[in-house]
C-alpha cells in the first residue's frame, strides 16, 4: 500500500504492507464489541431494565442462529 501526502510543493510518501487478515478480524471484533456495549448502555439509559432484558434475549437468539443451533 502506498500513501502519498502533498502540501504545496512538498510531497511525503510512505509504503507499507497491509494489515494481516487475522489482525483485521480481531480489530473488527473489538469494534463490534464496543458498538454492542454502547447499544446496551443506550438501551439501558432509554428503556431501563426491561430494554436490557430484551436486548439480551435477542442477543441469545442471534447467537444461536449464527452458531447454527436453530438451523
C-alpha positions in Angstrom: 0.0 0.0 0.0 1.4 3.4 -0.9 0.3 6.5 0.9 1.1 10.0 -0.5 0.6 13.4 1.1 1.0 16.5 -0.8 1.0 20.1 0.6 2.2 22.8 -1.7 5.4 21.7 -3.3 6.2 19.2 -0.6 5.3 15.5 -1.0 5.6 12.7 1.6 5.3 9.1 0.5 5.1 6.0 2.7 4.9 2.5 1.5 3.5 0.0 4.0 2.3 -3.6 3.9 -1.5 -4.0 4.6 -2.7 -5.4 7.9 -2.7 -9.2 8.2 -6.2 -10.8 7.9 -6.0 -12.2 11.4 -5.3 -8.8 12.9 -8.1 -7.2 10.8 -10.6 -9.8 12.2 -9.5 -9.1 15.8 -9.8 -5.3 15.2 -13.3 -5.7 13.7 -14.4 -8.0 16.6 -13.2 -5.4 19.1 -15.0 -2.6 17.3 -18.2 -4.8 17.1 -18.0 -5.5 20.8 -17.6 -1.8 21.5 -20.6 -0.9 19.4 -22.7 -3.6 21.1 -21.7 -2.3 24.6 -22.7 1.2 23.5 -26.0 -0.1 22.3 -26.7 -1.9 25.6 -25.8 1.2 27.6 -28.0 3.3 25.4 -31.0 0.9 25.7 -30.4 0.8 29.5 -30.5 4.6 29.7 -33.5 5.0 27.5 -35.7 1.9 28.4 -34.4 0.7 31.7 -34.1 -2.9 32.8 -36.7 -4.3 30.5 -34.9 -2.9 27.5 -31.7 -4.6 28.6 -33.5 -7.9 29.1 -35.0 -7.6 25.6 -31.5 -6.9 24.1 -30.0 -9.8 25.9 -32.8 -12.1 24.7 -32.3 -11.0 21.1 -28.5 -11.5 21.5 -29.0 -15.1 22.6 -31.3 -15.8 19.7 -29.0 -14.2 17.1 -26.0 -16.1 18.6 -27.9 -19.3 18.2 -28.8 -18.5 14.6 -25.2 -17.5 13.8 -23.8 -20.6 15.6 -26.1 -22.9 13.7 -28.1 -24.2 16.6 -31.5 -23.2 15.2 -30.8 -24.3 11.6 
